[in-house]
C-alpha cells in the first residue's frame, strides 16, 4: 500500500466525521497523538510505540483529507529522493 492508498482508505473511513470536526479539532487530535508517541518513545514497549506511529499517520491523513492535500504528492515534491537542502542522497548536510 502506498501513501495515497492509505490516505484514500482514511478518506473512505472517516472523511464525513473529519469534516464535521474540522481543521482545528483534527489538528488538536494529531498533536495529542504526537505527544502520545513521544511518551511511548521513552519506554520500550515496541507494540505500543508502533500503534502510536499508526495513530500519528492516521490523523495526519485525516487532516490532509480535510484540507484537500495529497500527502504522497506533497511528500515527494518536497523530498524527491534527495535532501531538499543539500540536494544529495543520502543527505550530506552538516549537523
Ligand atoms: Zn541534506
PDB file of the backbone (N, CA, C, O) and the ligand in Angstrom, with CONECT records:
HET     ZN  A 101       1
ATOM      1  N   UNK A   1       0.838  -1.198   0.000  1.00  0.00           N
ATOM      2  CA  UNK A   1       0.000   0.000   0.000  1.00  0.00           C
ATOM      3  C   UNK A   1       0.876   1.253   0.000  1.00  0.00           C
ATOM      4  O   UNK A   1       1.858   1.346   0.736  1.00  0.00           O
ATOM      5  N   UNK A   2       0.498   2.199  -0.835  1.00  0.00           N
ATOM      6  CA  UNK A   2       1.262   3.440  -0.909  1.00  0.00           C
ATOM      7  C   UNK A   2       0.577   4.519  -0.070  1.00  0.00           C
ATOM      8  O   UNK A   2      -0.543   4.344   0.409  1.00  0.00           O
ATOM      9  N   UNK A   3       1.273   5.620   0.091  1.00  0.00           N
ATOM     10  CA  UNK A   3       0.738   6.689   0.935  1.00  0.00           C
ATOM     11  C   UNK A   3      -0.642   7.122   0.448  1.00  0.00           C
ATOM     12  O   UNK A   3      -1.563   7.307   1.243  1.00  0.00           O
ATOM     13  N   UNK A   4      -0.774   7.280  -0.870  1.00  0.00           N
ATOM     14  CA  UNK A   4      -2.055   7.734  -1.433  1.00  0.00           C
ATOM     15  C   UNK A   4      -3.177   6.745  -1.146  1.00  0.00           C
ATOM     16  O   UNK A   4      -4.304   7.142  -0.851  1.00  0.00           O
ATOM     17  N   UNK A   5      -2.865   5.459  -1.233  1.00  0.00           N
ATOM     18  CA  UNK A   5      -3.885   4.442  -0.949  1.00  0.00           C
ATOM     19  C   UNK A   5      -4.306   4.490   0.520  1.00  0.00           C
ATOM     20  O   UNK A   5      -5.485   4.350   0.846  1.00  0.00           O
ATOM     21  N   UNK A   6      -3.332   4.687   1.389  1.00  0.00           N
ATOM     22  CA  UNK A   6      -3.654   4.794   2.816  1.00  0.00           C
ATOM     23  C   UNK A   6      -4.537   6.016   3.066  1.00  0.00           C
ATOM     24  O   UNK A   6      -5.527   5.940   3.793  1.00  0.00           O
ATOM     25  N   UNK A   7      -4.165   7.146   2.452  1.00  0.00           N
ATOM     26  CA  UNK A   7      -4.946   8.371   2.631  1.00  0.00           C
ATOM     27  C   UNK A   7      -6.374   8.177   2.100  1.00  0.00           C
ATOM     28  O   UNK A   7      -7.337   8.630   2.719  1.00  0.00           O
ATOM     29  N   UNK A   8      -6.501   7.506   0.957  1.00  0.00           N
ATOM     30  CA  UNK A   8      -7.833   7.232   0.396  1.00  0.00           C
ATOM     31  C   UNK A   8      -8.647   6.332   1.326  1.00  0.00           C
ATOM     32  O   UNK A   8      -9.853   6.522   1.486  1.00  0.00           O
ATOM     33  N   UNK A   9      -7.982   5.355   1.937  1.00  0.00           N
ATOM     34  CA  UNK A   9      -8.677   4.476   2.875  1.00  0.00           C
ATOM     35  C   UNK A   9      -9.200   5.293   4.058  1.00  0.00           C
ATOM     36  O   UNK A   9     -10.335   5.105   4.496  1.00  0.00           O
ATOM     37  N   UNK A  10      -8.364   6.200   4.570  1.00  0.00           N
ATOM     38  CA  UNK A  10      -8.792   7.051   5.687  1.00  0.00           C
ATOM     39  C   UNK A  10      -9.951   7.948   5.272  1.00  0.00           C
ATOM     40  O   UNK A  10     -10.860   8.221   6.055  1.00  0.00           O
ATOM     41  N   UNK A  11      -9.897   8.402   4.013  1.00  0.00           N
ATOM     42  CA  UNK A  11     -10.981   9.244   3.492  1.00  0.00           C
ATOM     43  C   UNK A  11     -12.288   8.457   3.507  1.00  0.00           C
ATOM     44  O   UNK A  11     -13.324   8.955   3.947  1.00  0.00           O
ATOM     45  N   UNK A  12     -12.221   7.223   3.020  1.00  0.00           N
ATOM     46  CA  UNK A  12     -13.407   6.367   2.979  1.00  0.00           C
ATOM     47  C   UNK A  12     -13.939   6.102   4.394  1.00  0.00           C
ATOM     48  O   UNK A  12     -15.147   6.121   4.631  1.00  0.00           O
ATOM     49  N   UNK A  13     -13.019   5.858   5.318  1.00  0.00           N
ATOM     50  CA  UNK A  13     -13.430   5.532   6.687  1.00  0.00           C
ATOM     51  C   UNK A  13     -13.963   6.736   7.454  1.00  0.00           C
ATOM     52  O   UNK A  13     -14.961   6.627   8.166  1.00  0.00           O
ATOM     53  N   UNK A  14     -13.301   7.889   7.314  1.00  0.00           N
ATOM     54  CA  UNK A  14     -13.535   8.967   8.280  1.00  0.00           C
ATOM     55  C   UNK A  14     -13.836  10.351   7.738  1.00  0.00           C
ATOM     56  O   UNK A  14     -14.065  11.264   8.531  1.00  0.00           O
ATOM     57  N   UNK A  15     -13.849  10.555   6.420  1.00  0.00           N
ATOM     58  CA  UNK A  15     -13.937  11.929   5.914  1.00  0.00           C
ATOM     59  C   UNK A  15     -15.148  12.702   6.449  1.00  0.00           C
ATOM     60  O   UNK A  15     -15.032  13.876   6.801  1.00  0.00           O
ATOM     61  N   UNK A  16     -16.311  12.038   6.510  1.00  0.00           N
ATOM     62  CA  UNK A  16     -17.515  12.731   6.973  1.00  0.00           C
ATOM     63  C   UNK A  16     -17.308  13.253   8.406  1.00  0.00           C
ATOM     64  O   UNK A  16     -17.586  14.413   8.710  1.00  0.00           O
ATOM     65  N   UNK A  17     -16.817  12.370   9.259  1.00  0.00           N
ATOM     66  CA  UNK A  17     -16.583  12.768  10.659  1.00  0.00           C
ATOM     67  C   UNK A  17     -15.472  13.808  10.744  1.00  0.00           C
ATOM     68  O   UNK A  17     -15.556  14.761  11.519  1.00  0.00           O
ATOM     69  N   UNK A  18     -14.414  13.611   9.925  1.00  0.00           N
ATOM     70  CA  UNK A  18     -13.285  14.556   9.964  1.00  0.00           C
ATOM     71  C   UNK A  18     -13.749  15.959   9.565  1.00  0.00           C
ATOM     72  O   UNK A  18     -13.346  16.951  10.173  1.00  0.00           O
ATOM     73  N   UNK A  19     -14.600  16.032   8.539  1.00  0.00           N
ATOM     74  CA  UNK A  19     -15.110  17.344   8.098  1.00  0.00           C
ATOM     75  C   UNK A  19     -15.935  17.996   9.192  1.00  0.00           C
ATOM     76  O   UNK A  19     -15.838  19.202   9.418  1.00  0.00           O
ATOM     77  N   UNK A  20     -16.753  17.193   9.873  1.00  0.00           N
ATOM     78  CA  UNK A  20     -17.593  17.748  10.950  1.00  0.00           C
ATOM     79  C   UNK A  20     -16.726  18.281  12.088  1.00  0.00           C
ATOM     80  O   UNK A  20     -17.044  19.312  12.681  1.00  0.00           O
ATOM     81  N   UNK A  21     -15.631  17.581  12.394  1.00  0.00           N
ATOM     82  CA  UNK A  21     -14.724  18.000  13.475  1.00  0.00           C
ATOM     83  C   UNK A  21     -13.960  19.256  13.065  1.00  0.00           C
ATOM     84  O   UNK A  21     -13.721  20.147  13.880  1.00  0.00           O
ATOM     85  N   UNK A  22     -13.584  19.310  11.793  1.00  0.00           N
ATOM     86  CA  UNK A  22     -12.905  20.484  11.262  1.00  0.00           C
ATOM     87  C   UNK A  22     -11.394  20.448  11.416  1.00  0.00           C
ATOM     88  O   UNK A  22     -10.833  19.551  12.046  1.00  0.00           O
ATOM     89  N   UNK A  23     -10.749  21.451  10.821  1.00  0.00           N
ATOM     90  CA  UNK A  23      -9.283  21.519  10.794  1.00  0.00           C
ATOM     91  C   UNK A  23      -8.711  21.658  12.208  1.00  0.00           C
ATOM     92  O   UNK A  23      -7.794  20.930  12.587  1.00  0.00           O
ATOM     93  N   UNK A  24      -9.256  22.593  12.978  1.00  0.00           N
ATOM     94  CA  UNK A  24      -8.712  22.853  14.323  1.00  0.00           C
ATOM     95  C   UNK A  24      -8.802  21.632  15.222  1.00  0.00           C
ATOM     96  O   UNK A  24      -7.830  21.267  15.883  1.00  0.00           O
ATOM     97  N   UNK A  25      -9.972  21.000  15.246  1.00  0.00           N
ATOM     98  CA  UNK A  25     -10.167  19.832  16.102  1.00  0.00           C
ATOM     99  C   UNK A  25      -9.312  18.660  15.667  1.00  0.00           C
ATOM    100  O   UNK A  25      -8.787  17.922  16.501  1.00  0.00           O
ATOM    101  N   UNK A  26      -9.173  18.486  14.362  1.00  0.00           N
ATOM    102  CA  UNK A  26      -8.385  17.366  13.844  1.00  0.00           C
ATOM    103  C   UNK A  26      -6.895  17.607  14.092  1.00  0.00           C
ATOM    104  O   UNK A  26      -6.156  16.680  14.421  1.00  0.00           O
ATOM    105  N   UNK A  27      -6.464  18.856  13.933  1.00  0.00           N
ATOM    106  CA  UNK A  27      -5.068  19.190  14.243  1.00  0.00           C
ATOM    107  C   UNK A  27      -4.783  18.928  15.722  1.00  0.00           C
ATOM    108  O   UNK A  27      -3.714  18.432  16.078  1.00  0.00           O
ATOM    109  N   UNK A  28      -5.741  19.265  16.571  1.00  0.00           N
ATOM    110  CA  UNK A  28      -5.582  19.040  18.004  1.00  0.00           C
ATOM    111  C   UNK A  28      -5.419  17.547  18.313  1.00  0.00           C
ATOM    112  O   UNK A  28      -4.592  17.168  19.142  1.00  0.00           O
ATOM    113  N   UNK A  29      -6.215  16.700  17.639  1.00  0.00           N
ATOM    114  CA  UNK A  29      -6.086  15.246  17.814  1.00  0.00           C
ATOM    115  C   UNK A  29      -4.705  14.777  17.356  1.00  0.00           C
ATOM    116  O   UNK A  29      -4.061  13.959  18.013  1.00  0.00           O
ATOM    117  N   UNK A  30      -4.259  15.319  16.200  1.00  0.00           N
ATOM    118  CA  UNK A  30      -2.940  14.938  15.685  1.00  0.00           C
ATOM    119  C   UNK A  30      -1.865  15.270  16.719  1.00  0.00           C
ATOM    120  O   UNK A  30      -0.976  14.461  16.983  1.00  0.00           O
ATOM    121  N   UNK A  31      -1.953  16.454  17.296  1.00  0.00           N
ATOM    122  CA  UNK A  31      -0.944  16.854  18.272  1.00  0.00           C
ATOM    123  C   UNK A  31      -0.993  15.973  19.518  1.00  0.00           C
ATOM    124  O   UNK A  31       0.047  15.648  20.091  1.00  0.00           O
ATOM    125  N   UNK A  32      -2.203  15.585  19.939  1.00  0.00           N
ATOM    126  CA  UNK A  32      -2.327  14.660  21.074  1.00  0.00           C
ATOM    127  C   UNK A  32      -1.642  13.336  20.755  1.00  0.00           C
ATOM    128  O   UNK A  32      -0.950  12.764  21.598  1.00  0.00           O
ATOM    129  N   UNK A  33      -1.842  12.858  19.527  1.00  0.00           N
ATOM    130  CA  UNK A  33      -1.228  11.582  19.147  1.00  0.00           C
ATOM    131  C   UNK A  33       0.295  11.700  19.044  1.00  0.00           C
ATOM    132  O   UNK A  33       1.012  10.756  19.378  1.00  0.00           O
ATOM    133  N   UNK A  34       0.789  12.844  18.587  1.00  0.00           N
ATOM    134  CA  UNK A  34       2.245  13.055  18.545  1.00  0.00           C
ATOM    135  C   UNK A  34       2.797  13.034  19.974  1.00  0.00           C
ATOM    136  O   UNK A  34       3.859  12.466  20.228  1.00  0.00           O
ATOM    137  N   UNK A  35       2.070  13.656  20.900  1.00  0.00           N
ATOM    138  CA  UNK A  35       2.507  13.657  22.301  1.00  0.00           C
ATOM    139  C   UNK A  35       2.508  12.234  22.866  1.00  0.00           C
ATOM    140  O   UNK A  35       3.420  11.856  23.602  1.00  0.00           O
ATOM    141  N   UNK A  36       1.487  11.451  22.521  1.00  0.00           N
ATOM    142  CA  UNK A  36       1.438  10.057  22.987  1.00  0.00           C
ATOM    143  C   UNK A  36       2.594   9.249  22.414  1.00  0.00           C
ATOM    144  O   UNK A  36       3.168   8.405  23.103  1.00  0.00           O
ATOM    145  N   UNK A  37       2.937   9.505  21.154  1.00  0.00           N
ATOM    146  CA  UNK A  37       4.097   8.835  20.548  1.00  0.00           C
ATOM    147  C   UNK A  37       5.362   9.205  21.326  1.00  0.00           C
ATOM    148  O   UNK A  37       6.201   8.350  21.611  1.00  0.00           O
ATOM    149  N   UNK A  38       5.483  10.481  21.661  1.00  0.00           N
ATOM    150  CA  UNK A  38       6.643  10.944  22.434  1.00  0.00           C
ATOM    151  C   UNK A  38       6.767  10.211  23.763  1.00  0.00           C
ATOM    152  O   UNK A  38       7.870   9.878  24.197  1.00  0.00           O
ATOM    153  N   UNK A  39       5.626   9.963  24.405  1.00  0.00           N
ATOM    154  CA  UNK A  39       5.643   9.236  25.680  1.00  0.00           C
ATOM    155  C   UNK A  39       6.082   7.788  25.467  1.00  0.00           C
ATOM    156  O   UNK A  39       6.877   7.254  26.240  1.00  0.00           O
ATOM    157  N   UNK A  40       5.555   7.157  24.408  1.00  0.00           N
ATOM    158  CA  UNK A  40       5.919   5.757  24.138  1.00  0.00           C
ATOM    159  C   UNK A  40       7.402   5.613  23.804  1.00  0.00           C
ATOM    160  O   UNK A  40       8.016   4.594  24.118  1.00  0.00           O
ATOM    161  N   UNK A  41       7.975   6.630  23.169  1.00  0.00           N
ATOM    162  CA  UNK A  41       9.394   6.557  22.798  1.00  0.00           C
ATOM    163  C   UNK A  41      10.305   6.532  24.021  1.00  0.00           C
ATOM    164  O   UNK A  41      11.457   6.106  23.938  1.00  0.00           O
ATOM    165  N   UNK A  42       9.777   6.992  25.162  1.00  0.00           N
ATOM    166  CA  UNK A  42      10.575   6.978  26.400  1.00  0.00           C
ATOM    167  C   UNK A  42      10.647   5.579  27.000  1.00  0.00           C
ATOM    168  O   UNK A  42      11.552   5.282  27.780  1.00  0.00           O
ATOM    169  N   UNK A  43       9.698   4.717  26.639  1.00  0.00           N
ATOM    170  CA  UNK A  43       9.671   3.368  27.191  1.00  0.00           C
ATOM    171  C   UNK A  43      10.268   2.364  26.216  1.00  0.00           C
ATOM    172  O   UNK A  43      11.010   2.737  25.307  1.00  0.00           O
ATOM    173  N   UNK A  44       9.944   1.096  26.407  1.00  0.00           N
ATOM    174  CA  UNK A  44      10.458   0.086  25.471  1.00  0.00           C
ATOM    175  C   UNK A  44       9.373  -0.901  25.050  1.00  0.00           C
ATOM    176  O   UNK A  44       9.639  -2.076  24.797  1.00  0.00           O
ATOM    177  N   UNK A  45       8.132  -0.388  24.980  1.00  0.00           N
ATOM    178  CA  UNK A  45       7.021  -1.212  24.513  1.00  0.00           C
ATOM    179  C   UNK A  45       6.882  -1.026  22.999  1.00  0.00           C
ATOM    180  O   UNK A  45       6.202  -0.117  22.521  1.00  0.00           O
ATOM    181  N   UNK A  46       7.540  -1.904  22.276  1.00  0.00           N
ATOM    182  CA  UNK A  46       7.596  -1.795  20.813  1.00  0.00           C
ATOM    183  C   UNK A  46       6.198  -1.787  20.179  1.00  0.00           C
ATOM    184  O   UNK A  46       5.933  -0.998  19.273  1.00  0.00           O
ATOM    185  N   UNK A  47       5.313  -2.660  20.653  1.00  0.00           N
ATOM    186  CA  UNK A  47       3.978  -2.775  20.072  1.00  0.00           C
ATOM    187  C   UNK A  47       3.171  -1.497  20.307  1.00  0.00           C
ATOM    188  O   UNK A  47       2.488  -1.019  19.401  1.00  0.00           O
ATOM    189  N   UNK A  48       3.248  -0.946  21.516  1.00  0.00           N
ATOM    190  CA  UNK A  48       2.522   0.292  21.833  1.00  0.00           C
ATOM    191  C   UNK A  48       3.079   1.452  21.009  1.00  0.00           C
ATOM    192  O   UNK A  48       2.326   2.309  20.546  1.00  0.00           O
ATOM    193  N   UNK A  49       4.400   1.475  20.829  1.00  0.00           N
ATOM    194  CA  UNK A  49       5.026   2.534  20.036  1.00  0.00           C
ATOM    195  C   UNK A  49       4.555   2.455  18.591  1.00  0.00           C
ATOM    196  O   UNK A  49       4.258   3.471  17.962  1.00  0.00           O
ATOM    197  N   UNK A  50       4.494   1.231  18.078  1.00  0.00           N
ATOM    198  CA  UNK A  50       4.032   1.025  16.705  1.00  0.00           C
ATOM    199  C   UNK A  50       2.607   1.554  16.531  1.00  0.00           C
ATOM    200  O   UNK A  50       2.289   2.172  15.515  1.00  0.00           O
ATOM    201  N   UNK A  51       1.760   1.310  17.518  1.00  0.00           N
ATOM    202  CA  UNK A  51       0.372   1.791  17.447  1.00  0.00           C
ATOM    203  C   UNK A  51       0.313   3.312  17.456  1.00  0.00           C
ATOM    204  O   UNK A  51      -0.546   3.902  16.802  1.00  0.00           O
ATOM    205  N   UNK A  52       1.214   3.946  18.187  1.00  0.00           N
ATOM    206  CA  UNK A  52       1.220   5.414  18.213  1.00  0.00           C
ATOM    207  C   UNK A  52       1.693   5.975  16.870  1.00  0.00           C
ATOM    208  O   UNK A  52       1.181   6.992  16.404  1.00  0.00           O
ATOM    209  N   UNK A  53       2.668   5.310  16.254  1.00  0.00           N
ATOM    210  CA  UNK A  53       3.060   5.725  14.895  1.00  0.00           C
ATOM    211  C   UNK A  53       1.844   5.642  13.972  1.00  0.00           C
ATOM    212  O   UNK A  53       1.612   6.537  13.160  1.00  0.00           O
ATOM    213  N   UNK A  54       1.073   4.567  14.103  1.00  0.00           N
ATOM    214  CA  UNK A  54      -0.119   4.390  13.258  1.00  0.00           C
ATOM    215  C   UNK A  54      -1.121   5.515  13.497  1.00  0.00           C
ATOM    216  O   UNK A  54      -1.693   6.049  12.547  1.00  0.00           O
ATOM    217  N   UNK A  55      -1.335   5.875  14.763  1.00  0.00           N
ATOM    218  CA  UNK A  55      -2.277   6.957  15.073  1.00  0.00           C
ATOM    219  C   UNK A  55      -1.806   8.278  14.475  1.00  0.00           C
ATOM    220  O   UNK A  55      -2.615   9.048  13.958  1.00  0.00           O
ATOM    221  N   UNK A  56      -0.506   8.543  14.542  1.00  0.00           N
ATOM    222  CA  UNK A  56       0.018   9.806  14.006  1.00  0.00           C
ATOM    223  C   UNK A  56      -0.210   9.881  12.497  1.00  0.00           C
ATOM    224  O   UNK A  56      -0.668  10.906  11.993  1.00  0.00           O
ATOM    225  N   UNK A  57       0.101   8.814  11.777  1.00  0.00           N
ATOM    226  CA  UNK A  57      -0.072   8.883  10.321  1.00  0.00           C
ATOM    227  C   UNK A  57      -1.571   8.914   9.961  1.00  0.00           C
ATOM    228  O   UNK A  57      -1.958   9.531   8.968  1.00  0.00           O
ATOM    229  N   UNK A  58      -2.405   8.252  10.767  1.00  0.00           N
ATOM    230  CA  UNK A  58      -3.848   8.267  10.506  1.00  0.00           C
ATOM    231  C   UNK A  58      -4.411   9.678  10.677  1.00  0.00           C
ATOM    232  O   UNK A  58      -5.177  10.147   9.835  1.00  0.00           O
ATOM    233  N   UNK A  59      -4.038  10.346  11.749  1.00  0.00           N
ATOM    234  CA  UNK A  59      -4.560  11.705  11.974  1.00  0.00           C
ATOM    235  C   UNK A  59      -3.949  12.700  10.999  1.00  0.00           C
ATOM    236  O   UNK A  59      -4.607  13.668  10.617  1.00  0.00           O
ATOM    237  N   UNK A  60      -2.724  12.482  10.596  1.00  0.00           N
ATOM    238  CA  UNK A  60      -2.108  13.336   9.568  1.00  0.00           C
ATOM    239  C   UNK A  60      -2.874  13.184   8.249  1.00  0.00           C
ATOM    240  O   UNK A  60      -3.131  14.165   7.551  1.00  0.00           O
ATOM    241  N   UNK A  61      -3.232  11.944   7.922  1.00  0.00           N
ATOM    242  CA  UNK A  61      -4.005  11.693   6.696  1.00  0.00           C
ATOM    243  C   UNK A  61      -5.384  12.341   6.794  1.00  0.00           C
ATOM    244  O   UNK A  61      -5.864  12.919   5.819  1.00  0.00           O
ATOM    245  N   UNK A  62      -6.020  12.253   7.949  1.00  0.00           N
ATOM    246  CA  UNK A  62      -7.331  12.886   8.140  1.00  0.00           C
ATOM    247  C   UNK A  62      -7.243  14.391   7.928  1.00  0.00           C
ATOM    248  O   UNK A  62      -8.086  14.982   7.254  1.00  0.00           O
ATOM    249  N   UNK A  63      -6.231  14.996   8.501  1.00  0.00           N
ATOM    250  CA  UNK A  63      -6.059  16.443   8.363  1.00  0.00           C
ATOM    251  C   UNK A  63      -5.822  16.822   6.899  1.00  0.00           C
ATOM    252  O   UNK A  63      -6.389  17.797   6.405  1.00  0.00           O
ATOM    253  N   UNK A  64      -4.990  16.052   6.217  1.00  0.00           N
ATOM    254  CA  UNK A  64      -4.725  16.297   4.797  1.00  0.00           C
ATOM    255  C   UNK A  64      -6.005  16.134   3.984  1.00  0.00           C
ATOM    256  O   UNK A  64      -6.241  16.895   3.045  1.00  0.00           O
ATOM    257  N   UNK A  65      -6.837  15.145   4.335  1.00  0.00           N
ATOM    258  CA  UNK A  65      -8.099  14.941   3.609  1.00  0.00           C
ATOM    259  C   UNK A  65      -9.019  16.150   3.750  1.00  0.00           C
ATOM    260  O   UNK A  65      -9.618  16.591   2.769  1.00  0.00           O
ATOM    261  N   UNK A  66      -9.132  16.676   4.935  1.00  0.00           N
ATOM    262  CA  UNK A  66      -9.997  17.850   5.135  1.00  0.00           C
ATOM    263  C   UNK A  66      -9.472  19.024   4.307  1.00  0.00           C
ATOM    264  O   UNK A  66     -10.248  19.791   3.737  1.00  0.00           O
ATOM    265  N   UNK A  67      -8.135  19.155   4.250  1.00  0.00           N
ATOM    266  CA  UNK A  67      -7.513  20.277   3.548  1.00  0.00           C
ATOM    267  C   UNK A  67      -7.422  20.045   2.033  1.00  0.00           C
ATOM    268  O   UNK A  67      -7.062  20.954   1.286  1.00  0.00           O
ATOM    269  N   UNK A  68      -7.750  18.817   1.582  1.00  0.00           N
ATOM    270  CA  UNK A  68      -7.640  18.502   0.161  1.00  0.00           C
ATOM    271  C   UNK A  68      -6.192  18.422  -0.296  1.00  0.00           C
ATOM    272  O   UNK A  68      -5.872  18.742  -1.441  1.00  0.00           O
ATOM    273  N   UNK A  69      -5.326  17.996   0.601  1.00  0.00           N
ATOM    274  CA  UNK A  69      -3.901  17.876   0.271  1.00  0.00           C
ATOM    275  C   UNK A  69      -3.546  16.416   0.028  1.00  0.00           C
ATOM    276  O   UNK A  69      -3.857  15.543   0.839  1.00  0.00           O
ATOM    277  N   UNK A  70      -2.892  16.164  -1.101  1.00  0.00           N
ATOM    278  CA  UNK A  70      -2.433  14.826  -1.459  1.00  0.00           C
ATOM    279  C   UNK A  70      -1.072  14.620  -0.778  1.00  0.00           C
ATOM    280  O   UNK A  70      -0.055  15.166  -1.204  1.00  0.00           O
ATOM    281  N   UNK A  71      -1.086  13.820   0.286  1.00  0.00           N
ATOM    282  CA  UNK A  71       0.128  13.639   1.092  1.00  0.00           C
ATOM    283  C   UNK A  71       1.292  13.071   0.292  1.00  0.00           C
ATOM    284  O   UNK A  71       2.434  13.507   0.443  1.00  0.00           O
ATOM    285  N   UNK A  72       0.991  12.093  -0.560  1.00  0.00           N
ATOM    286  CA  UNK A  72       2.057  11.463  -1.340  1.00  0.00           C
ATOM    287  C   UNK A  72       2.707  12.476  -2.274  1.00  0.00           C
ATOM    288  O   UNK A  72       3.932  12.538  -2.387  1.00  0.00           O
ATOM    289  N   UNK A  73       1.872  13.268  -2.941  1.00  0.00           N
ATOM    290  CA  UNK A  73       2.383  14.285  -3.855  1.00  0.00           C
ATOM    291  C   UNK A  73       3.187  15.328  -3.087  1.00  0.00           C
ATOM    292  O   UNK A  73       4.277  15.717  -3.508  1.00  0.00           O
ATOM    293  N   UNK A  74       2.646  15.775  -1.965  1.00  0.00           N
ATOM    294  CA  UNK A  74       3.330  16.795  -1.162  1.00  0.00           C
ATOM    295  C   UNK A  74       4.678  16.280  -0.665  1.00  0.00           C
ATOM    296  O   UNK A  74       5.679  16.995  -0.714  1.00  0.00           O
ATOM    297  N   UNK A  75       4.697  15.033  -0.186  1.00  0.00           N
ATOM    298  CA  UNK A  75       5.930  14.469   0.362  1.00  0.00           C
ATOM    299  C   UNK A  75       7.005  14.315  -0.723  1.00  0.00           C
ATOM    300  O   UNK A  75       8.169  14.659  -0.522  1.00  0.00           O
ATOM    301  N   UNK A  76       6.577  13.784  -1.887  1.00  0.00           N
ATOM    302  CA  UNK A  76       7.563  13.565  -2.955  1.00  0.00           C
ATOM    303  C   UNK A  76       7.979  14.860  -3.638  1.00  0.00           C
ATOM    304  O   UNK A  76       9.089  14.953  -4.161  1.00  0.00           O
ATOM    305  N   UNK A  77       7.102  15.861  -3.642  1.00  0.00           N
ATOM    306  CA  UNK A  77       7.508  17.167  -4.177  1.00  0.00           C
ATOM    307  C   UNK A  77       8.602  17.782  -3.317  1.00  0.00           C
ATOM    308  O   UNK A  77       9.549  18.385  -3.822  1.00  0.00           O
ATOM    309  N   UNK A  78       8.452  17.616  -2.001  1.00  0.00           N
ATOM    310  CA  UNK A  78       9.450  18.218  -1.110  1.00  0.00           C
ATOM    311  C   UNK A  78      10.696  17.334  -1.002  1.00  0.00           C
ATOM    312  O   UNK A  78      11.816  17.838  -0.916  1.00  0.00           O
ATOM    313  N   UNK A  79      10.492  16.006  -1.006  1.00  0.00           N
ATOM    314  CA  UNK A  79      11.610  15.056  -0.843  1.00  0.00           C
ATOM    315  C   UNK A  79      11.690  14.123  -2.051  1.00  0.00           C
ATOM    316  O   UNK A  79      11.343  12.946  -1.948  1.00  0.00           O
ATOM    317  N   UNK A  80      12.146  14.643  -3.200  1.00  0.00           N
ATOM    318  CA  UNK A  80      12.182  13.848  -4.432  1.00  0.00           C
ATOM    319  C   UNK A  80      13.422  12.940  -4.494  1.00  0.00           C
ATOM    320  O   UNK A  80      14.265  13.075  -5.381  1.00  0.00           O
ATOM    321  N   UNK A  81      13.507  12.028  -3.544  1.00  0.00           N
ATOM    322  CA  UNK A  81      14.614  11.069  -3.475  1.00  0.00           C
ATOM    323  C   UNK A  81      15.956  11.745  -3.217  1.00  0.00           C
ATOM    324  O   UNK A  81      17.010  11.160  -3.464  1.00  0.00           O
ATOM    325  N   UNK A  82      15.912  12.991  -2.714  1.00  0.00           N
ATOM    326  CA  UNK A  82      17.142  13.670  -2.319  1.00  0.00           C
ATOM    327  C   UNK A  82      16.783  14.712  -1.263  1.00  0.00           C
ATOM    328  O   UNK A  82      15.634  15.139  -1.150  1.00  0.00           O
ATOM    329  N   UNK A  83      17.784  15.105  -0.500  1.00  0.00           N
ATOM    330  CA  UNK A  83      17.582  16.102   0.553  1.00  0.00           C
ATOM    331  C   UNK A  83      17.265  17.460  -0.093  1.00  0.00           C
ATOM    332  O   UNK A  83      17.987  17.912  -0.981  1.00  0.00           O
ATOM    333  N   UNK A  84      16.164  18.116   0.366  1.00  0.00           N
ATOM    334  CA  UNK A  84      15.819  19.405  -0.237  1.00  0.00           C
ATOM    335  C   UNK A  84      16.836  20.511   0.053  1.00  0.00           C
ATOM    336  O   UNK A  84      16.858  21.523  -0.647  1.00  0.00           O
ATOM    337  N   UNK A  85      17.678  20.329   1.073  1.00  0.00           N
ATOM    338  CA  UNK A  85      18.671  21.368   1.386  1.00  0.00           C
ATOM    339  C   UNK A  85      19.947  21.186   0.574  1.00  0.00           C
ATOM    340  O   UNK A  85      20.386  22.108  -0.114  1.00  0.00           O
ATOM    341  N   UNK A  86      20.547  19.989   0.656  1.00  0.00           N
ATOM    342  CA  UNK A  86      21.853  19.786   0.013  1.00  0.00           C
ATOM    343  C   UNK A  86      21.733  19.105  -1.353  1.00  0.00           C
ATOM    344  O   UNK A  86      22.719  18.967  -2.076  1.00  0.00           O
ATOM    345  N   UNK A  87      20.507  18.682  -1.698  1.00  0.00           N
ATOM    346  CA  UNK A  87      20.243  18.018  -2.988  1.00  0.00           C
ATOM    347  C   UNK A  87      20.971  16.681  -3.134  1.00  0.00           C
ATOM    348  O   UNK A  87      21.106  16.171  -4.246  1.00  0.00           O
ATOM    349  N   UNK A  88      21.441  16.110  -2.025  1.00  0.00           N
ATOM    350  CA  UNK A  88      22.174  14.840  -2.085  1.00  0.00           C
ATOM    351  C   UNK A  88      21.342  13.683  -1.533  1.00  0.00           C
ATOM    352  O   UNK A  88      20.382  13.879  -0.789  1.00  0.00           O
ATOM    353  N   UNK A  89      21.744  12.472  -1.925  1.00  0.00           N
ATOM    354  CA  UNK A  89      21.146  11.259  -1.387  1.00  0.00           C
ATOM    355  C   UNK A  89      22.237  10.213  -1.189  1.00  0.00           C
ATOM    356  O   UNK A  89      22.825   9.751  -2.167  1.00  0.00           O
ATOM    357  N   UNK A  90      22.522   9.828   0.057  1.00  0.00           N
ATOM    358  CA  UNK A  90      21.922  10.336   1.292  1.00  0.00           C
ATOM    359  C   UNK A  90      22.336  11.777   1.595  1.00  0.00           C
ATOM    360  O   UNK A  90      23.294  12.296   1.023  1.00  0.00           O
ATOM    361  N   UNK A  91      21.604  12.403   2.493  1.00  0.00           N
ATOM    362  CA  UNK A  91      21.855  13.788   2.892  1.00  0.00           C
ATOM    363  C   UNK A  91      23.313  13.968   3.330  1.00  0.00           C
ATOM    364  O   UNK A  91      23.886  13.149   4.048  1.00  0.00           O
ATOM    365  N   UNK A  92      23.881  15.088   2.857  1.00  0.00           N
ATOM    366  CA  UNK A  92      25.262  15.389   3.219  1.00  0.00           C
ATOM    367  C   UNK A  92      25.363  16.709   4.018  1.00  0.00           C
ATOM    368  O   UNK A  92      26.439  17.291   4.153  1.00  0.00           O
ATOM    369  N   UNK A  93      24.221  17.152   4.532  1.00  0.00           N
ATOM    370  CA  UNK A  93      24.217  18.385   5.341  1.00  0.00           C
ATOM    371  C   UNK A  93      25.067  18.171   6.600  1.00  0.00           C
ATOM    372  O   UNK A  93      25.130  17.069   7.144  1.00  0.00           O
ATOM    373  N   UNK A  94      25.710  19.239   7.042  1.00  0.00           N
ATOM    374  CA  UNK A  94      26.480  19.144   8.277  1.00  0.00           C
ATOM    375  C   UNK A  94      25.523  19.294   9.459  1.00  0.00           C
ATOM    376  O   UNK A  94      24.563  20.062   9.394  1.00  0.00           O
ATOM    377  N   UNK A  95      25.794  18.554  10.541  1.00  0.00           N
ATOM    378  CA  UNK A  95      24.968  18.687  11.761  1.00  0.00           C
ATOM    379  C   UNK A  95      25.231  20.012  12.425  1.00  0.00           C
ATOM    380  O   UNK A  95      24.637  20.313  13.461  1.00  0.00           O
TER     381      UNK A  95
HETATM  382 ZN    ZN A 101      20.998  17.426   3.286  1.00  0.00          ZN
END
